[in-house]
Every structure is written in structure tokens, then in C-alpha cells.
Amino acid sequence: MNRLTLMILFLMLYVSITAQNEVKRLPQLKAGKIDNVIAAMSIQDKVYMLMGLGDNNWTNPPVGDKTVIIDGEAGLTWSISKFGIPPTVLTDGPAGLRIEPHPQGKDFTRFCTAFPTATALASTWNAALVENVGKALGNEVLEYGSDVLLAPAINIQRNPLCGRNFEYYSEDPLVAGKLAAAMVRGVQSNGVGTSLKHFVANNIETNRKTINEVVSQRALREIYLRGFEIVVKEAHPWTVMSSYNRLNGFYTSENYDLLTNILRDEWGFKGLVMSDWWAGADAVAQMNAGNDLLMPGCYQRQELLDAIKYKNIDEKVLDRNLNRVLTYILKTPRYKGYVYSNKPDLKAHQLVSENAATEGMVLLKNDNNTLPFKKVKRVALFGKTSYRYIAGGTGSGEVNYDYAPTINESFEKNGFQVDKPLEEIYKQFIDSINKQSSKNDLKFNVDFHPELSLSKAQIAAQVKKSDLAIITIGRNAGEGSDRSIADFSLSDTEKQLIRNVSEIFHAAKKKVVVVLNIGGVIATADWRDEPDAILLAWQTGQEGAYALVDILKGTVNPSGKLPMTFPMTYSDVPSAKTFPGEPADNPVNAFYNEGIFVGYRYYDTFKVPTAYEFGYGLSYTKFEYSKLQLSSDKFKDLITVTVNVKNSGKKAGKEVVELYLHAPALQLEKPVQELKAFAKTDELKPGQSQTMKFTIDSSSLASFRTDKSSWVAEKGTYEVRIGASSNDIRLKSNFLLSDDITVEKVHNVLYPNFPIKELHY
């Protein structure tokens, strides 16, 4: 070995030892040392840590942006190994983890469980069940190597046409908040995080990245912020995701009043706020507002570096936000060195999914006890969706599951005979649709294709061969666009199919059942008189078709109830005239003129008839309500309400009990009633009873006084209403509040940037 070679080796060894010693001298990320790490960072280190790791489709990423930990991940946080900071993984998945099932270069698959969508879960009204779904979903997040699930999404279903309604829970903030809190608890019990989204008022997908939503302070407080507040205070999500839209003039991700004054100061949120992907316009404003992490982090790095250079942002702001980012990283499985298995218990999770699916389905109509089946062995299945079950929606709500059985397959597995010639007609129709579509469209193209038109002769050919007819109506939607009024209504072909099948089968004294495999509200009033029964199956995940047949044949008693209202017509919706915004062809502003009168608050107060009211759902048994008792007839700090529920029918079942409150309205206009508590009974056998207990505190009595920036409970007589739905009130009782109570004083913020002509009675 010559002298030159020895010198080179010596220099290499020296550089290596020096680098190792330098790393040893640098503070390493650990509990109690975050400030030390931040102090040792360069400006570039700080800026990069406040950005995601970029996007795989970005054309000119910095070094490291092409890193992929999990194929299909939504994003990563930055890593700096010299400080012991690893990257962390963020994945989509409101109804199941959204990752690629076939990782490049790997010899295994990573299928995920498709659970019922949020709308279907909300229809269970069962917090314990939703938490159990969260536990199973969180286990897949953990065992597939992710750190945060970008869910749940809890924006209010303000209008039936919102394309993302299937991801959201309800038109009511209490239902959305309580059930989403259960989901967060379940997911995070696995030691992984959630991202509560989209904060706030992401109720419109049209022009979602720029649209300005003009909402009164009272409507924001009582309707749109309330669900988020419940989840933050009760379940403590690791992260919150700010939304795309502007709110009263400002992007939510750039709004200090929203992200700091309300979320942190008023609600006590301690976690991380991240932006939605490519949200907002001004990185400096986002940092100042308290939007700690900018996702996916493609283009704002230089903007922030320049802002520091030219003194347009205080470095202390970066340090504050960075502290939250590092605090989050300390909690993650990846920081803790968890070795994930890529083998969650998918079979066990299938059972969880199917159980949730059966409780989320809602029986809308059941004339003459058509359901459950009686002496039915042969079924005629009409509608393309009978042969292509829609497990969930599109976009970030998709799940890459292994397989979702179709309705015809589920019937056959349960021992029913499905007419094969009719099946062949629909399969050829589906094949023809697929042949006309590109490979990228194959997963959902059938869902969006018009229904097949059948002749009366084709329908009549099924009568002698079948004991009963099933017609499945399907709908799908997803992020990035809203539904049309035409999609809300059934097409002429669909209505003709229902009309002809009903007419022909009824002439033969045979029953017809319509199944709605849909993600959001559709029109029902103009065709619901035709069939004998209607079952709202929602989009109930990969096991939904099995759950559907279990309900139809009576193995399971339906117990789902509507978490939103089905209107008679779209024009009856209070936001119909202003959705999605104005101008209609390319909306810039969306005026929430209905104010607090969203959903049942509007229909009940203004006595507008509905097709199916909020909280509605039938059962195969009957329930009696009795013995309503209040702990006092005068309110002090709280009142306890108890009521007895008895199964007075002949089949075991569960009942959702809803507590509404009618409040005095001398100082403020108020809805005629508002949901203040709910609970689901255990499965009650015939003759069995259960006592349900609810608590009403001062916050339950309060409405938001804009003039005082306060939640105020108005003195007077309050009526407790116990119901099986918003229109089916079974029992009532009163209590008195002697004096006004100022429950909470809050910041006077988020006022509209345009006048609003709000609805009044």
C-alpha cells in the first residue's frame, strides 16, 4: 500500500470520526430536550421541519422528497437524522386505510378493511360500536407502519349535494361530535394519531380551494364549530387539519382567530395543526396563524426562508410551531421504533365491519311486515348495483380492500336462488361498461353509469321464477366535486324500473323491496309508494352485502336511524337556493343564509314536511317509552333524566333514544327543538326493559349571543322531549331556569365579511 493510499484512508477515517463526534455533540430529540434541539437547528433545518416531505408527483423536489415509506401514503413529515428526528407517515382513511396493496419490490399484499362510511356509522347512533371500529382501524394503521390516520372528517351535512357527505357524519353537530370522538378514542388507543378534519366549514367541494363561505358568528358557534369542539375536548386528537376554504374572507389555514384564539385558547387543544394538501396561499400567514405543518410541503420552503431573511416573520413563530411538530413526533410509533408486522388481523376486522354495517342500515319502509323474509327462497335482483356493491366513496375516502361481495353473491351464499338469466343480462351490461372505460376508471365506472333499461317482458319473465323482487339503486360521489340535482333525483329509467317491477310483481301478489346502496341523501318521495319495503343500506364497507342479507332475512333486526333529514324535494332544503355559491357557474362566495336552521332545525321549526325525518328508522319489533323522570323541576347545575324503554314486540332488537330540548326564545330566535343527548339500548329481548339515563348541564341550555360573544342560557321553562325521532316524541316533562346564565364568554371573532340575510321566523 503506497503513501498516497494511506493518506486517503486516514483522511476518510478522520472525517468519519469527526462527523460521528459532531452528531454526538448535537442534542437528540427526546422528551424534555425539544428546546435544545430547536436551539441547535439552522434556519433551513427549521423551515424544512415545518413542511411535509413533498409530493411524489412534484417535478423538481429537493433531495429526499422522493422517499416513500408506505406505497400510497398521503404524505410524510421531514426527517433530520443528526438530531435523531425520523420521518413520520400520514395516511388517508376515513373508512379504512388507503395504501397501495402491492408494494413495489415486495412479495406480500397489504389489503385493508373497508369499514362502513361515516354516514353509515353515524346511523348506528352507537358510540361504543364506533369506538370498536376505530380500534380495528387503528390497528391497521399501526401494523401497516403509519403514524397518523387523516380522519375523521366531521363537517356538517348542510346540503345533500356535497360530494363528500359520505365522509361526514351528520347534519347535527352533537351526533357528529360524539361519534367522531368515539372514533378518535378507538384509533388512538393503538398508539397512533388521528387528524380531525376539515377545520372548518368544508361543506362545499365546488371551488373548494378558493370559495369564501360567509357564515354568521352564531351559526359558526352553534352548528359548524360545535362538533369539532366536542371531539377536541373529549377525545384529544393528536392533530387537526385546517380546511381549503376561506371563511368570512380568510383562508382557514391562515386564520389566527380560528386556529389560535378558538382552537387553542378557548378549547385547550395541545396538538399539531396541519394544512390540507396545497391549502392556503400565504405560508407566512399560515405560520403566524398557528398552522404548524404545511402539507405536502412542495413549494413554500423558499417562501419561508425569504421571509426570515427579509424579516417578514419572527423566528420565534417558527420555533413555536416547530415545538408542536417535534412534540407530535415524540408520540409516534416510528419515533419509538415500533416494528410493524404488515399483518393486522383482517379476518377479525371483517367481523367488526359487518357488525357495524348491520347496525348502520336504516329500514325506511316496511308495509304489511314485508320484511323480514317469509317463505322466500328465490329472488329476482334488479339494478346494476345488485351485481356491483358500492362499499364506499371515491377520493381520499377510498380503501384498497381485497374484495367486496356483491348482493347476488351474498344471497347465494345464504342459500337463496338468484335468477341466472337476469343475472347474465346485468353482467353483460357491466362488462360492456368496463370495455368502454379506461383502466383508471374501472373501479368506479359502473357506479356512475346510467341504469340499464329493462322491458316489461324482461321483468315479467322473472315473476314465476321468483318469490320476491329486490331493486338496488346505487349512488357514488367523492371529493373534488359536488353532486348534481339530477344525481339527487332518480333517473326516469330508475323510476320506471321501480314502477314496472312493482306493478308486475304486485299483480302476481308478490312483494318488492328497494335497497339504497348510496353515500348521501337522495329523493324518495316521488317513488316510495311503489315498493313494499325500502332498506337504506348506505355504503357499508366490504361486508355490506352480507349485512344486507342478514337484515332482509331477519337474522339481524335493523336498528339504524337517520343522522340527517330526507327532504320531500331538493327545493325544500334550506340551503338549496345558495348552494354551492354565487355566481352559480363558478362560485366565489357561498352565503349561509339559513343560519342556525340547518337540517331538522329548519324542517321542525318552519313545519316543512319531510320524506323521512331526522332520527327516523323502523324496526322488526316495537318499543314502549315510560317513566320519564327529572331529578328536579328547577335547574341549578345539572338535571338527570331517566326513561324506561321496553321491547313490547316479538323480536329482540335495539332502540335509539333521542333527547330533544325545547328552550324559551324571548331574547333569541331558536329552533323549536334541538338534540341534546342520545343513547342506544342493549339488545332487548321481547318483554325486556332498560332504563336510559341522560345528563343536562348548563351548556345544553345555552345559545350563542353574538352581541355578547357569550353562550347564554335564557331563563324560563324548558321542555324535555324524549323521542324515537324528531317527529316521534313519546314523552315530555318540564323544568324551570329561574335566571339567565352566562355559561361562557368567548372571543369576538370570525364575523362575516359581507352582510348576510339570515332566515328568521
CORGIUR-V352540 format. One record per residue. PHI is phi in degrees with one decimal (none if undefined). Layout:
BEGIN
PHI + PHI
END
This chain:
BEGIN
none + -82.2 + -64.4 + -62.5 + -63.0 + -63.1 + -64.5 + -63.5 + -63.1 + -64.6 + -64.5 + -63.8 + -64.6 + -63.4 + -61.2 + -63.5 + -65.3 + -63.1 + -63.6 + -64.3 + -65.6 + -63.9 + -63.4 + -61.8 + -76.4 + -74.9 + -65.1 + -107.0 + -63.2 + -161.7 + -57.5 + 84.9 + -119.6 + -61.9 + -62.5 + -65.2 + -65.4 + -61.8 + -62.7 + -86.8 + -82.2 + -80.3 + -59.0 + -63.9 + -56.2 + -63.8 + -61.6 + -64.6 + -69.2 + -90.7 + -118.7 + -68.7 + -85.5 + 90.4 + -127.2 + -64.2 + -94.7 + -72.4 + -77.9 + -129.5 + -77.3 + -65.4 + -58.1 + 99.3 + -70.6 + -83.7 + -60.1 + -128.6 + -96.8 + -126.3 + -57.8 + 97.8 + -58.5 + -78.4 + 178.9 + -131.7 + -90.7 + -69.2 + -127.6 + -135.4 + -64.7 + -66.1 + -103.9 + 71.8 + -102.8 + -87.0 + -73.3 + -124.6 + -109.3 + -115.9 + -130.2 + -69.9 + 151.3 + -65.4 + -123.5 + 141.5 + -62.7 + -109.4 + -134.3 + -72.1 + -76.3 + -120.3 + -61.1 + -63.2 + 76.4 + -112.6 + -104.6 + -135.7 + -109.2 + -129.2 + -70.2 + -118.8 + -80.1 + -89.8 + -88.6 + -56.9 + -67.4 + -60.4 + -61.5 + -68.4 + -63.5 + -63.3 + -69.6 + -75.9 + 51.5 + -127.3 + -64.0 + -64.3 + -64.8 + -63.1 + -63.7 + -66.2 + -60.6 + -60.6 + -62.3 + -67.1 + -63.5 + -64.3 + -64.6 + -70.3 + -57.6 + -66.9 + -78.1 + -100.5 + 89.0 + -93.5 + -113.6 + -139.3 + -93.0 + -80.9 + -172.9 + -86.4 + -103.5 + -131.1 + -67.0 + -73.3 + -78.0 + -73.6 + -140.3 + -61.7 + -86.4 + -58.3 + -64.7 + -105.0 + -57.7 + -61.8 + -82.2 + -97.7 + -93.9 + -165.5 + -84.5 + -113.1 + -68.6 + -68.8 + -60.3 + -61.1 + -66.8 + -66.4 + -76.8 + -67.3 + -61.4 + -63.4 + -61.3 + -61.7 + -59.5 + -65.5 + -62.0 + -73.8 + -65.4 + -87.6 + 81.3 + -116.8 + -105.3 + -123.4 + -129.3 + -69.6 + -145.6 + -104.6 + -89.0 + -148.3 + 63.6 + -83.9 + -99.7 + -136.9 + -95.7 + -64.4 + 51.7 + -62.9 + -84.0 + -131.7 + -63.4 + -102.3 + -98.1 + -100.7 + -133.3 + -68.0 + -60.7 + -66.9 + -61.8 + -60.1 + -67.6 + -84.2 + -111.9 + -86.7 + -90.3 + -60.6 + -62.5 + -61.3 + -60.5 + -59.7 + -65.8 + -60.5 + -77.2 + -98.4 + -121.5 + 53.9 + -60.7 + -63.0 + -136.5 + -126.1 + -105.1 + -73.0 + -91.0 + -76.1 + -68.9 + -84.1 + -129.2 + 49.6 + 103.4 + -119.3 + -58.9 + -61.4 + -73.9 + -116.0 + -105.4 + -61.5 + -60.7 + -74.3 + -83.2 + -113.4 + -61.0 + -88.6 + -61.1 + -93.2 + -72.6 + -79.6 + -96.1 + 77.4 + -66.2 + -109.5 + -89.3 + -100.5 + -106.2 + -117.6 + -82.7 + -69.1 + -67.9 + 67.8 + -80.9 + 77.9 + -130.8 + -131.5 + -63.3 + -64.9 + -62.7 + -64.9 + -62.5 + -63.0 + -72.1 + 100.9 + -86.5 + -70.6 + -126.2 + -99.4 + -115.5 + -83.4 + 85.0 + -89.4 + -133.8 + -88.7 + -58.7 + -66.6 + -59.7 + -73.0 + -61.4 + -66.6 + -62.8 + -66.8 + -60.2 + -99.1 + 62.2 + -93.7 + -150.5 + -80.3 + -59.9 + -63.5 + -66.2 + -61.0 + -62.9 + -61.0 + -67.4 + -64.8 + -58.3 + -68.9 + -62.9 + -69.6 + -61.9 + -62.3 + -59.4 + -58.7 + -86.0 + -78.8 + -58.3 + -66.9 + -64.0 + -78.6 + 77.5 + -64.8 + -95.6 + -78.7 + -96.3 + 60.4 + -138.1 + -67.2 + -82.4 + -66.3 + -65.5 + -64.6 + -71.3 + -61.0 + -65.9 + -61.3 + -64.9 + -67.1 + -61.3 + -65.1 + -62.9 + -66.5 + -77.8 + -89.4 + -77.3 + -119.0 + -84.0 + -91.2 + -148.6 + -156.7 + -65.6 + 53.0 + 52.1 + -56.6 + -111.0 + -70.7 + -54.1 + -131.3 + 57.0 + -103.7 + -122.1 + -120.9 + -125.3 + -102.4 + -104.5 + -108.2 + 96.1 + -59.7 + -72.8 + -65.3 + -116.7 + -154.4 + -68.7 + -93.7 + -75.8 + -164.9 + -86.3 + -102.1 + 77.4 + -67.9 + -85.5 + -69.0 + -133.3 + -90.1 + -86.8 + -72.1 + -161.3 + -115.5 + -57.3 + -84.4 + -65.3 + -64.3 + -65.1 + -66.6 + -61.2 + -65.6 + -63.9 + -91.2 + 88.9 + -87.8 + -95.6 + -105.4 + -62.1 + -74.6 + -59.1 + -67.2 + -59.1 + -65.7 + -59.0 + -71.9 + -66.4 + -65.3 + -62.9 + -64.4 + -61.6 + -66.4 + -64.8 + -64.7 + -66.9 + -87.6 + -108.8 + -74.8 + -59.3 + -67.7 + -96.6 + -60.4 + -67.6 + -126.9 + -63.2 + -64.7 + -59.4 + -97.7 + -84.2 + -56.7 + -68.9 + -74.5 + -90.9 + -109.2 + -79.1 + -62.5 + -65.3 + -64.1 + -70.7 + -62.0 + -65.4 + -92.8 + -62.2 + -68.5 + -90.9 + -134.6 + -91.5 + -164.2 + -110.1 + -116.4 + -116.6 + -104.6 + -105.9 + -116.1 + -146.6 + -139.8 + -163.5 + -175.9 + -69.6 + 99.1 + -156.5 + -100.1 + -76.5 + -98.1 + -62.6 + -63.9 + -73.1 + -65.2 + -87.3 + -75.1 + -71.3 + -58.6 + -64.4 + -66.0 + -66.3 + -66.9 + -62.2 + -62.5 + -63.9 + -69.4 + -62.2 + -63.9 + -62.2 + -72.7 + -72.2 + -65.7 + -62.2 + -94.5 + 58.7 + -121.6 + -87.6 + -130.5 + -120.7 + -102.6 + -110.2 + -104.7 + -98.9 + -131.7 + -102.4 + -148.8 + -64.3 + -130.8 + -71.6 + -132.4 + -64.0 + -89.4 + -142.9 + -67.2 + -74.9 + -73.6 + -79.8 + -86.4 + -147.7 + -133.3 + -116.9 + -85.5 + -89.2 + 53.5 + -107.4 + -108.8 + 77.7 + -67.8 + -100.4 + -61.1 + -67.0 + -66.1 + -61.4 + -59.0 + -67.4 + -58.7 + -73.9 + -61.4 + -89.5 + 94.9 + -62.4 + -123.5 + -88.7 + -61.4 + -136.5 + -74.7 + -136.1 + -70.9 + -90.2 + -153.6 + -93.5 + -99.5 + -76.1 + -65.4 + -139.9 + -62.1 + -64.8 + -77.3 + -67.3 + -61.3 + -98.9 + -59.2 + -75.6 + -116.6 + -99.3 + -82.9 + 163.5 + -133.6 + -66.2 + -60.6 + -80.0 + -157.6 + -62.7 + -108.0 + -121.2 + -122.1 + -95.9 + -87.3 + -68.7 + -74.4 + 58.6 + -80.8 + -88.3 + -105.0 + 61.0 + -61.7 + -57.8 + -79.4 + -60.2 + -70.0 + -70.1 + -96.7 + 54.3 + -93.9 + -61.1 + -124.5 + -71.8 + -143.9 + -79.6 + -55.9 + 84.0 + -82.8 + 177.4 + -91.2 + -136.4 + -84.3 + -130.1 + -123.9 + -128.9 + -107.6 + -108.8 + -156.7 + 55.9 + -69.3 + -134.5 + -107.9 + -66.3 + -160.2 + -95.8 + -129.8 + -84.2 + -118.6 + -100.2 + -162.7 + -129.9 + -96.9 + -118.0 + -125.2 + -149.0 + -99.1 + -121.4 + -122.6 + -78.6 + -98.5 + -98.7 + -116.3 + -137.2 + -61.1 + -169.9 + -115.0 + -130.1 + -90.9 + -108.0 + -116.7 + -108.6 + -108.8 + -125.9 + -98.6 + -107.9 + -62.3 + -136.1 + -86.6 + -93.3 + -131.9 + -69.5 + -139.6 + -58.6 + -61.7 + -160.8 + -138.8 + -68.1 + -120.5 + -165.5 + -157.7 + -160.7 + -113.4 + -70.4 + -67.1 + -70.4 + -100.7 + -75.2 + -53.1 + 88.0 + -83.7 + -122.3 + -146.4 + -92.6 + -100.4 + -125.3 + -131.7 + -122.8 + -111.8 + -109.1 + -64.1 + -66.3 + -68.2 + -90.1 + -85.4 + -117.9 + -91.4 + -94.3 + -63.1 + -66.8 + -111.0 + 48.4 + -142.5 + -89.4 + -125.8 + -94.8 + -85.1 + -65.1 + 138.2 + -93.3 + -108.0 + -110.8 + -84.8 + -120.8 + -103.2 + -138.2 + -92.9 + -165.2 + -66.5 + -101.7 + -115.2 + -85.8 + -95.1 + -140.1 + -138.2 + -158.4 + -118.5 + -143.9 + -113.5 + -106.0 + -74.2 + -136.8 + -59.1 + -125.0 + -86.9 + -75.5 + -158.8 + -98.8 + -128.0 + -65.8 + -87.5 + -138.1 + 64.0 + -77.9 + -63.9 + -96.2 + -137.1 + -63.5 + -118.7 + -93.3 + -73.4 + -68.7 + -135.6 + -108.0
END
